[in-house]
Amino acid sequence: MKSMLMGRMKDLGILLVLVVLVIAFSVLSPNFLDPSNIFNIMRQIATLGIVAVGFSFVLITGGIDLSVGYQISVNVVVTGMLMSQLGVPWYLAVILSLVLGVVIGTINGLIVTFTGVAPLIVTLSMMMILNGISYLVSKGLPVFGFPREFSFLGQGAVAGIPISLLVLIVVWAIGLFVLNKTPLGRYFYAIGNNVEAARLSGVPTRATLITVYALCGLFTAIGAILLLSRLNSAQSATGAGFEFSVLTACVLGGISVMGGRGSLFGAFVGVLIVGVLDNGLVLLNVSEYVQLVIKGVILLTAVIYDATSKNSKGRRKQIGGVSIFRQGAKAAA
């Protein structure tokens, strides 16, 4: 009960940060609350929000996937070339892109699971591999010339609502269902809290970890497709640095980098914070390098807070256990 109350207070604190940011940018930039700018923010955060679902799953299991940025790069380049140079119908190119995303995620999961190498090292290596592949495939040149129907996915709207926003809502609904209403979601938290205890309790840890990385790859591919459709151009550098934006959003939203804690609601608010921050700083003509410094400070602060709060919780449990032991020893004496 106490942990649930603390979780809700943390979610309210994150919401308060979002509200303060919105008020601040509204005062500093009169165009911030313009409906066209709000829709622009929604389109911009679609990819970030979708990738954050799979990334949150990975973080909750105690892992990390630093390759998501260049997964996006490979997906946009391959999908773009399938349509523009090989004449593949756009819907088939989209399906193949989703399959590619699952394959990349599964490879990450298999290596992490069967080698025992830290996910940080595995996905960092995969990031470099995918970076090289994207440049080899595109030869460093931009890819463009896509069907109008494909461009409609990222630029169009239904009843005034951007299609990318509708896709984001559907993906988050699926993510919430998986995490909160299925045994798979409970397995994520169990593995994140203690993988050995989860294994001894009958949780299929290997299969679950492979699944979580495959899901991360799938959601990353969906986000990449929407990004490509919105930009209408594919480049190998498209996803560069994206992994740090999604990491910042998830950690800001309360997903623990140590695993076992966090909710998709908090992660979604974190995505909104990052989206509002990016848009507001651009409207204020803040230098791109200053923006990087601000994001870095925010990420570092959030990670430090997460680490210290979890260490404090562990310390309290340890002190409580020692007190109970001493009471038991006194009673026995």
C-alpha positions in Angstrom: 0.0 0.0 0.0 2.8 2.4 0.9 4.7 1.6 -2.3 1.6 2.2 -4.4 1.1 5.6 -2.6 4.7 6.5 -3.3 4.3 5.5 -6.9 1.3 7.7 -7.3 3.0 10.7 -5.6 6.0 10.2 -8.0 3.6 10.2 -11.0 2.0 13.4 -9.7 5.4 15.0 -9.3 6.3 14.1 -13.0 2.9 15.6 -14.1 3.7 18.7 -12.1 7.1 19.1 -14.0 5.2 18.8 -17.3 2.7 21.4 -16.3 5.4 23.8 -15.2 7.2 23.4 -18.5 4.1 24.0 -20.5 3.3 27.2 -18.5 6.9 28.4 -18.8 7.1 27.9 -22.6 3.6 29.5 -23.0 4.8 32.6 -21.3 8.2 32.7 -23.0 6.8 31.9 -26.5 3.4 33.1 -27.6 3.3 30.5 -30.4 3.8 27.5 -28.1 0.0 26.9 -27.4 -1.0 27.5 -31.0 -3.0 24.4 -32.1 -0.7 23.8 -35.1 2.3 23.7 -32.8 0.5 21.3 -30.4 -0.2 19.0 -33.3 3.4 19.4 -34.4 4.5 18.2 -31.0 2.2 15.2 -31.2 3.7 14.2 -34.5 7.2 14.7 -33.3 6.8 12.6 -30.2 5.0 9.7 -32.0 8.2 7.8 -32.8 9.7 8.6 -29.3 6.6 7.5 -27.6 6.3 4.2 -29.5 9.9 3.2 -29.1 9.6 4.1 -25.4 7.1 1.3 -24.9 9.5 -1.4 -25.9 12.4 0.4 -24.2 10.5 0.5 -21.0 9.9 -3.2 -21.2 13.7 -3.8 -21.5 14.5 -1.4 -18.6 11.9 -3.0 -16.3 13.7 -6.4 -16.9 16.9 -4.8 -15.8 18.4 -4.5 -19.3 19.0 -1.7 -21.8 19.0 -1.4 -25.5 21.4 1.3 -26.8 20.9 0.1 -30.4 17.4 1.5 -30.9 18.8 4.7 -32.6 20.6 2.8 -35.3 17.8 0.2 -35.5 15.8 3.2 -36.7 18.5 4.2 -39.2 18.6 0.7 -40.7 14.8 0.5 -40.8 14.3 3.8 -42.5 17.1 3.2 -45.1 16.0 -0.4 -45.9 12.3 0.6 -46.1 13.0 3.6 -48.2 15.2 1.7 -50.7 12.6 -1.1 -50.9 10.0 1.4 -52.1 12.0 3.9 -54.1 14.7 1.7 -55.7 13.2 -1.8 -55.8 9.6 -0.9 -56.5 8.2 -2.9 -53.6 4.6 -1.8 -52.7 4.6 0.4 -49.6 2.5 -1.9 -47.5 4.8 -4.9 -48.2 7.8 -2.7 -47.4 6.2 -1.8 -44.1 5.7 -5.5 -43.2 9.2 -6.3 -44.1 10.5 -3.5 -42.0 8.5 -4.8 -39.0 10.0 -8.3 -39.6 13.5 -6.7 -39.7 12.8 -5.0 -36.4 11.8 -8.2 -34.7 14.8 -10.0 -36.1 17.3 -7.4 -34.8 15.6 -7.4 -31.4 15.6 -11.2 -31.3 19.3 -11.2 -32.1 20.0 -8.8 -29.2 17.9 -11.0 -26.9 19.6 -14.2 -27.9 23.1 -12.8 -27.4 22.2 -11.3 -24.0 20.5 -14.5 -22.8 22.9 -17.2 -24.0 26.3 -15.4 -23.6 25.7 -13.7 -20.2 27.3 -10.5 -21.6 25.9 -7.3 -20.1 23.1 -5.8 -22.2 24.9 -2.5 -22.2 27.9 -4.1 -24.0 25.8 -6.2 -26.4 23.6 -3.4 -27.6 26.4 -0.9 -27.8 28.2 -3.3 -30.1 25.0 -3.8 -32.1 24.6 0.0 -32.3 28.0 0.2 -34.1 27.2 -2.8 -36.3 23.9 -1.3 -37.4 25.5 2.1 -37.9 27.9 0.5 -40.4 25.2 -1.5 -42.1 23.0 1.6 -42.6 25.9 3.4 -44.3 26.9 0.4 -46.4 23.3 0.0 -47.7 22.7 3.7 -48.4 26.3 4.5 -49.4 25.8 7.6 -47.2 23.3 9.1 -49.7 19.7 10.2 -48.8 16.9 8.0 -50.0 13.6 9.6 -51.2 10.7 9.3 -53.6 8.0 7.4 -51.7 4.4 6.8 -52.6 1.9 9.4 -51.5 0.0 6.7 -49.6 3.0 5.9 -47.5 3.7 9.6 -46.7 0.1 9.9 -45.5 0.9 7.7 -42.5 3.2 10.2 -40.9 1.7 13.4 -42.3 -2.0 12.8 -42.6 -4.9 13.0 -40.2 -8.3 11.4 -39.6 -11.0 13.8 -38.3 -8.3 16.3 -37.5 -6.3 13.8 -35.4 -2.8 12.9 -36.8 -2.5 9.3 -37.8 0.8 9.0 -36.0 -1.0 10.0 -32.8 -3.6 7.3 -33.3 -0.9 4.7 -33.8 0.8 6.0 -30.7 -2.4 5.5 -28.7 -2.9 2.0 -30.0 0.7 1.0 -29.2 0.5 2.4 -25.7 -2.9 0.6 -25.1 -1.2 -2.7 -26.2 1.8 -1.9 -24.0 -0.4 -1.2 -21.0 -2.3 -4.4 -21.5 0.8 -6.6 -21.8 2.5 -5.0 -18.8 -0.5 -4.9 -16.4 -2.9 -7.7 -17.6 -0.7 -10.6 -18.7 1.7 -13.0 -17.1 4.4 -11.7 -19.4 4.2 -8.3 -17.8 4.5 -9.8 -14.4 7.5 -11.8 -15.6 9.2 -8.5 -16.7 9.0 -7.1 -13.1 10.0 -10.4 -11.5 13.1 -10.6 -13.7 14.0 -7.0 -13.1 13.7 -7.4 -9.3 15.8 -10.7 -9.1 16.4 -12.8 -12.2 17.6 -15.8 -10.2 14.6 -15.7 -7.8 12.3 -15.4 -10.8 13.9 -18.5 -12.5 13.6 -20.5 -9.3 9.9 -19.5 -9.1 9.3 -21.0 -12.5 9.5 -17.9 -14.7 10.9 -18.8 -18.2 13.6 -16.2 -17.9 15.4 -16.9 -21.2 12.3 -16.9 -23.3 11.0 -13.8 -21.6 14.2 -11.9 -22.2 14.3 -12.8 -25.8 10.7 -11.8 -26.1 11.3 -8.4 -24.5 14.1 -7.5 -26.9 12.0 -8.7 -29.8 9.1 -6.5 -28.7 11.5 -3.6 -28.4 12.7 -4.2 -31.9 9.1 -4.4 -33.2 8.0 -1.1 -31.5 11.2 0.5 -32.7 10.4 -0.5 -36.3 6.9 0.9 -36.0 8.3 4.2 -34.8 10.9 4.2 -37.6 8.2 3.7 -40.2 6.2 6.7 -38.9 9.4 8.8 -38.7 10.3 8.0 -42.3 6.8 8.7 -43.5 6.8 12.1 -41.8 10.3 13.1 -43.0 9.7 11.7 -46.5 13.5 11.0 -46.7 15.8 8.3 -45.3 19.3 8.9 -44.2 21.8 6.8 -42.2 22.1 9.5 -39.6 18.3 9.6 -39.0 18.4 7.7 -35.7 21.7 8.9 -34.4 21.4 9.8 -30.7 17.8 8.7 -30.5 18.6 6.1 -27.8 19.5 8.9 -25.3 16.3 10.7 -25.9 14.2 7.6 -25.2 16.4 6.7 -22.2 15.9 10.2 -20.8 12.1 10.0 -21.3 11.8 6.6 -19.6 14.0 7.5 -16.7 12.3 10.9 -16.2 9.0 8.9 -16.2 10.2 6.8 -13.3 11.3 3.6 -15.1 14.3 2.4 -13.1 17.6 1.8 -14.9 18.2 -1.0 -12.3 15.0 -2.8 -13.2 11.8 -4.0 -11.5 10.2 -0.5 -11.2 8.2 1.9 -13.3 5.0 2.3 -15.2 4.1 3.1 -18.8 2.0 6.0 -17.5 5.1 7.6 -16.1 7.1 6.8 -19.2 4.4 8.5 -21.3 4.6 11.7 -19.2 8.4 11.5 -19.6 7.9 11.4 -23.4 5.7 14.4 -23.2 8.3 16.3 -21.1 11.0 15.6 -23.6 8.8 16.5 -26.5 7.7 19.8 -24.9 11.3 20.6 -23.9 12.6 20.0 -27.5 9.8 22.0 -29.1 10.0 24.9 -26.6 13.8 25.2 -26.8 13.6 25.3 -30.6 10.9 28.0 -30.5 13.1 30.1 -28.2 16.0 29.7 -30.7 18.2 27.9 -28.1 21.4 26.6 -29.6 21.4 22.8 -30.5 24.6 22.4 -28.4 22.9 24.1 -25.4 20.0 21.7 -25.8 22.4 18.7 -25.7 23.8 20.1 -22.4 20.4 20.5 -20.9 19.3 17.0 -21.9 22.5 15.6 -20.5 22.0 17.3 -17.2 18.4 16.1 -17.0 19.4 12.5 -17.8 22.2 12.5 -15.3 20.0 14.0 -12.6 17.2 11.5 -13.2 19.6 8.5 -13.1 21.3 9.8 -9.9 17.9 10.2 -8.3 16.8 6.7 -9.4 20.0 5.1 -8.1 20.0 6.9 -4.7 16.3 6.3 -4.1 16.7 2.5 -4.8 19.8 2.3 -2.7 18.0 4.1 0.2 15.1 1.6 -0.2 17.5 -1.3 0.0 19.3 0.2 3.0 16.0 0.6 4.8 15.1 -3.0 4.1 18.6 -4.1 5.4 18.2 -2.0 8.6 14.7 -3.4 9.1 16.0 -7.0 8.7 18.8 -6.4 11.2 16.3 -4.9 13.7 14.0 -7.9 13.4 17.0 -10.3 13.8 18.1 -8.4 17.0 14.6 -8.5 18.4 14.5 -12.2 17.7 17.8 -12.8 19.4 16.8 -10.8 22.5 13.6 -12.8 22.7 15.5 -16.1 22.5 17.9 -14.9 25.2 
